Amino acid sequence: MNMYDYLIVGAGLFGSTVSHILTQHGKRCLVIDKRPHIGGNIYTESINDINVHKYGAHIFHTNDKHVWEYVNSFVEFNRYTNSPVANYKGKLYNLPFNMNTFYQMWGITTPEEAMRKIEQQRKEAGIVDPQNLEEQAISLIGRDIYYTLIKEYTEKQWGRKATELPAFIIKRLPVRFTFDNNYFNDTYQGVPIGGYTKLIKEMLKGIEVQLNTDYFSDRKYFDSTAEKVVYTGEIDKFFNYCYGHLEYRTVSFETEVLKGTENYQGNAVVNYTDAETLYTRIIEHKHFEFGTQPDTVISKEYSKEWKPGDEPYYPVNDDRNCALYKLYKKLADEQSKVIFGGRLAEYKYYDMHQVIASALNLTKTI
Ligand SMILES: Cc1cc2nc3c(=O)[nH]c(=O)nc-3n(C[C@H](O)[C@H](O)[C@H](O)COP(=O)(O)OP(=O)(O)OC[C@H]3O[C@@H](n4cnc5c(N)ncnc54)[C@H](O)[C@@H]3O)c2cc1C
């Protein structure tokens, strides 16, 4: 006799959504997580009364009304709008590329002039069949924007020359010929008031959760506790890396409390697009919630090559890894007791709203 209907491995957004819905339908769930906290990568920790996004800046955005209503049923969201700023050698530009950026870059004031300028630079480059990321970006946006806001930033992110990166990484570039710094086009956008941990806490209310508990520390025992397992960890680890490791890009953060500084950079996110600055971004966390605390907390974000044992962040969806994932997926499909879901088990970059939609879909099927 199993103690639970479902063992959920991972208290991230996927595991929390699944366990919330299943519990609502009368299923007995046990959630375990190897980390000392709930929330997975959306975890926020209160430091000096500021909700710090411990695993990177997270802004919720979606067009899906149902998903938006679902998250708002747990916590209230504020009206935070993502409008990052780029700093290139001390000069500031608005993102995404819009009329403000074009004014800052060229001093031009009308959409017609901006279109003409970009078209002229695209023509001058004369690239018909882009062979790498550099050629692709120049063929889309011209050389000025590319060399100031894309090239060195992308090279820091990927640890490779833009000429050695495949063209497909940049399919489209968001360009707006309006004075609009809103990064996302979605209807709904915001950050939970009180942080993402509050959201997850509400989702997991009344559900048994064991932290600091690694599924692989006693897999046999954990399997025996429940009739079914929902696994949201790394898929290659589940199968003991039998086909080899799936690769990731990773990021690391240097977080500092700036005592007595009320406002460090005037924006939540500033991207450093030059090569001399080693970090890619500085996040000032209080701005996600319009904080007025007397101190501030900032995190410098560094992009790094991943090696086994590091925190996996971004899947590398190149040919090798896609082929490897297919092999693991085949093994996963053969499992009758275990259901795989979430960014790690599906080896997929998922935004939060997509993770929730996917988890809600899964609960419909089971
Ligand atoms: C830097 C960065 C910024 C992002 N910004 C945004 C954003 O602005 N907007 C947005 O919509 N999305 C953003 N995302 C995406 C967002 O983080 C993900 O959609 C979301 O966190 C995925 O949730 P998940 O539950 O699938 O995975 P996770 O959050 O990784 O949860 C998986 C959980 O499983 C646990 N686990 C793994 N293995 C085991 C094991 N063996 N035993 C027990 N527990 C285990 C892990 O500890 C983890 O807590 C960002 C991602 C990154 C990397």
The ligand as an SDF file (V2000), in Angstrom:
LIG
                    3D

 53 58  0  0  0  0  0  0  0  0999 V2000
   18.6190   33.2860  -15.4690 C   0  0  0  0  0  0  0  0  0  0  0  0
   17.1860   32.9340  -15.7840 C   0  0  0  0  0  0  0  0  0  0  0  0
   16.2320   33.9390  -15.8790 C   0  0  0  0  0  0  0  0  0  0  0  0
   14.9210   33.6360  -16.1810 C   0  0  0  0  0  0  0  0  0  0  0  0
   14.0180   34.6470  -16.2870 N   0  0  0  0  0  0  0  0  0  0  0  0
   12.7370   34.3830  -16.5730 C   0  0  0  0  0  0  0  0  0  0  0  0
   11.7820   35.4530  -16.7210 C   0  0  0  0  0  0  0  0  0  0  0  0
   12.1060   36.6320  -16.5870 O   0  0  0  0  0  0  0  0  0  0  0  0
   10.4960   35.1170  -17.0400 N   0  0  0  0  0  0  0  0  0  0  0  0
   10.0920   33.8190  -17.1920 C   0  0  0  0  0  0  0  0  0  0  0  0
    8.9100   33.5860  -17.4670 O   0  0  0  0  0  0  0  0  0  0  0  0
   10.9750   32.7980  -17.0440 N   0  0  0  0  0  0  0  0  0  0  0  0
   12.2770   33.0380  -16.7350 C   0  0  0  0  0  0  0  0  0  0  0  0
   13.1700   31.9990  -16.5900 N   0  0  0  0  0  0  0  0  0  0  0  0
   12.6830   30.6050  -16.6680 C   0  0  0  0  0  0  0  0  0  0  0  0
   12.1940   30.0200  -15.2920 C   0  0  0  0  0  0  0  0  0  0  0  0
   13.2750   30.0560  -14.3960 O   0  0  0  0  0  0  0  0  0  0  0  0
   11.7000   28.5920  -15.5000 C   0  0  0  0  0  0  0  0  0  0  0  0
   10.5990   28.6110  -16.3690 O   0  0  0  0  0  0  0  0  0  0  0  0
   11.2480   27.8630  -14.2180 C   0  0  0  0  0  0  0  0  0  0  0  0
   12.0920   28.0860  -13.1480 O   0  0  0  0  0  0  0  0  0  0  0  0
   11.1950   26.3720  -14.4940 C   0  0  0  0  0  0  0  0  0  0  0  0
   10.5870   25.6690  -13.4180 O   0  0  0  0  0  0  0  0  0  0  0  0
   10.8270   24.1020  -13.2490 P   0  0  0  0  0  0  0  0  0  0  0  0
    9.9810   23.6720  -12.1170 O   0  0  0  0  0  0  0  0  0  0  0  0
   10.6700   23.4150  -14.5490 O   0  0  0  0  0  0  0  0  0  0  0  0
   12.3830   23.9490  -12.9090 O   0  0  0  0  0  0  0  0  0  0  0  0
   13.2140   24.3060  -11.6060 P   0  0  0  0  0  0  0  0  0  0  0  0
   12.8410   25.6350  -11.0910 O   0  0  0  0  0  0  0  0  0  0  0  0
   14.6250   24.0690  -11.9160 O   0  0  0  0  0  0  0  0  0  0  0  0
   12.7390   23.2310  -10.5300 O   0  0  0  0  0  0  0  0  0  0  0  0
   13.2280   21.9050  -10.5050 C   0  0  0  0  0  0  0  0  0  0  0  0
   13.4340   21.5260   -9.0510 C   0  0  0  0  0  0  0  0  0  0  0  0
   13.7710   20.1310   -8.9780 O   0  0  0  0  0  0  0  0  0  0  0  0
   14.7070   19.9580   -7.9600 C   0  0  0  0  0  0  0  0  0  0  0  0
   15.4110   18.6950   -8.1890 N   0  0  0  0  0  0  0  0  0  0  0  0
   16.1630   18.3770   -9.2730 C   0  0  0  0  0  0  0  0  0  0  0  0
   16.6840   17.1470   -9.1160 N   0  0  0  0  0  0  0  0  0  0  0  0
   16.2420   16.6920   -7.9190 C   0  0  0  0  0  0  0  0  0  0  0  0
   16.4590   15.4900   -7.1820 C   0  0  0  0  0  0  0  0  0  0  0  0
   17.2500   14.5220   -7.6490 N   0  0  0  0  0  0  0  0  0  0  0  0
   15.8630   15.3240   -5.9740 N   0  0  0  0  0  0  0  0  0  0  0  0
   15.0840   16.3180   -5.4730 C   0  0  0  0  0  0  0  0  0  0  0  0
   14.8600   17.4800   -6.1160 N   0  0  0  0  0  0  0  0  0  0  0  0
   15.4260   17.6630   -7.3210 C   0  0  0  0  0  0  0  0  0  0  0  0
   15.6070   21.1830   -8.0910 C   0  0  0  0  0  0  0  0  0  0  0  0
   16.3190   21.4070   -6.8880 O   0  0  0  0  0  0  0  0  0  0  0  0
   14.5990   22.2770   -8.4080 C   0  0  0  0  0  0  0  0  0  0  0  0
   14.1700   22.9350   -7.2370 O   0  0  0  0  0  0  0  0  0  0  0  0
   14.5090   32.2840  -16.3590 C   0  0  0  0  0  0  0  0  0  0  0  0
   15.4740   31.2850  -16.2940 C   0  0  0  0  0  0  0  0  0  0  0  0
   16.7960   31.5960  -16.0260 C   0  0  0  0  0  0  0  0  0  0  0  0
   17.8070   30.4960  -16.0200 C   0  0  0  0  0  0  0  0  0  0  0  0
  1  2  1  0
  2  3  1  0
  2 52  2  0
  3  4  2  0
  4  5  1  0
  4 50  1  0
  5  6  2  0
  6  7  1  0
  6 13  1  0
  7  8  2  0
  7  9  1  0
  9 10  1  0
 10 11  2  0
 10 12  1  0
 12 13  2  0
 13 14  1  0
 14 15  1  0
 14 50  1  0
 15 16  1  0
 16 17  1  0
 16 18  1  0
 18 19  1  0
 18 20  1  0
 20 21  1  0
 20 22  1  0
 22 23  1  0
 23 24  1  0
 24 25  2  0
 24 26  1  0
 24 27  1  0
 27 28  1  0
 28 29  2  0
 28 30  1  0
 28 31  1  0
 31 32  1  0
 32 33  1  0
 33 34  1  0
 33 48  1  0
 34 35  1  0
 35 36  1  0
 35 46  1  0
 36 37  1  0
 36 45  1  0
 37 38  2  0
 38 39  1  0
 39 40  1  0
 39 45  2  0
 40 41  1  0
 40 42  2  0
 42 43  1  0
 43 44  2  0
 44 45  1  0
 46 47  1  0
 46 48  1  0
 48 49  1  0
 50 51  2  0
 51 52  1  0
 52 53  1  0
M  END
$$$$
